[in-house]
Amino acid sequence: MGWLPAILWVGGVLAAPLAFSEDRLASRIDALIEDHWAGNQASPPADDAEFFRRIHLDLSGIIPTVEETRAFLGDSSSDKRDRVVSQLLDGPRYPQRMAEWFHVHFMERLGDDAAWEVWLRESFAQNKPWDRMAREILRADLRDEANHGAAYFYAKRLENYGQNAIDYSGLTRDVGRLFLGMDLQCAECHNHKLIDDYLQADFQGLMAAFQNLVPVKDRGYPAVEERLMTTKLRYASVFTQKEKFTGPRLPGLEEIEVPDLPKDQQYLVAPDKKTKTPGVPRFSPLQEFATRIAGAPGFDANLVNRVWFWLMGRGLVEPLDQFHSGNPPSHPELLSLLASEFAAHGRDFRWLVGELTRTRTYQRSSRLPEGAREQDCPPELYLTALERRLSAEQLLWSTLRATGHQEREVALENQKAPPAEVGAKELPGLRERFRKALANDPRQPELEFAPSLKGALFMMNDPELLRLLDKGDGAVVTRLAALPDDVRVAEELCLSFWSRLPEKAELENLTACLKASSGAGERQRMVRDLAWGMMTSPEFVVNH
């Protein structure tokens, strides 16, 4: 089976462009989702508290404050959800949240780099179109000072360790799956044995653009050098041993011819050996890829599928990097609609996120419909909101806020010296402790909520984490233990950690525990135990 069947649905825009409509995209999305229900019972809309916590975690990367939650719950305006989406998208935390999501999703915990983080934050603050961001990453021009950080995507993957060679195959695989939704790993040495659409020529055509790419060190920022490409890449199937050649090629597009240039015309800017300055080749496969990437089949569909996964808990194509004709989307019309509308709106991230979060699908409750069992709500139907894992960063920010340490939250976010009693080295160390305990190992995509013993032990026993409960000015336990009103203490605990008011039975249990504690010391311990239980509960550590 060739590429045509895959192009017909993967590209969306190439197959059957859907005319731009001024109708709100959110309504059209919901209609296409609900068309697949076939009489299945869906969960009701999320209540205000559930929605408010969810949207804050998704768009700001942190739970709301107690004051914000009380204000939202007390607001009777019919348009308050629409307004809070707009406020968060325009808010100061949105670029940081998007930078953290993009970094975890596209770098998969391979490492960190300050220039890359700055480039990501500024890109999302400017609301750069996705095709422009992709071009800047794929071109990785070390002379482009404004976008130095973008080269980290290549530079980190081009690092070699010890005597190991640079992993060009791994870089090729990552470009294919992260930008086009195609994991071509098993097509490196022969045509894929299980997926007819994935050909060895696809993998080798991609790798042809990267074979002359090398890291440039000691620049103070991530940098790569593109050396001359003067001949096509030679390869052969391990089965036939028949020699073949290819120039650079994005899967689904025409091969790019490698020009035969005289030696005195090979560079736009010749390399300078004295200053060790790399040259600028006249023929640049990276530039060719950057120019063509937005027209590659799957480019738009891959991105909207990943954003859908991030917000809804499951991709329309699963696994996310298995776009091919043998693995059609759960909702083909919807994927085509999202891809075409995304392109029609200039590949605007903020617009796309705003439309998805305004859907009934996104705003549905994670509670099962009344009388339904889990098996009655297949995840691919989106009958109920799917619980999603929080990243280590989301848990860190939310823990700082819930425990009453917003001054530390601000200090860590701005990388400024924290208050003296905290210790100047504590907060960066706390960030690393969260990541070490709760993040995945490098190259392991963070796709599902997977509780681990390491994470559980960290939440239960880490001394620096437990110190946050009752040490320092404003700590929630210290402040609440001093309040005489048991009902208010119970409500404040639930609002602080769960972003909601307690249910009747919860309120009765919490106040009973508080009444049973006599003396200031015992009351403080009781409030601390209750806060710790909430902080380590599933309700706190997942987005639901």
Helices and strands as residue ranges (DSSP letters): H 3-10, H 25-34, H 48-60, H 66-73, H 80-89, H 94-107, H 114-125, H 130-139, G 145-151, H 152-157, H 168-180, G 185-187, H 200-208, E 213-215, E 224-226, E 233-236, E 243-246, G 263-265, E 267-269, E 280-281, H 285-292, G 293-295, H 299-312, H 332-344, H 349-357, G 374-376, G 379-381, E 388-389, H 392-402, H 406-414, H 426-438, H 453-461, H 463-470, H 476-481, H 486-498, H 504-516, H 520-535, H 538-541, E 542-543
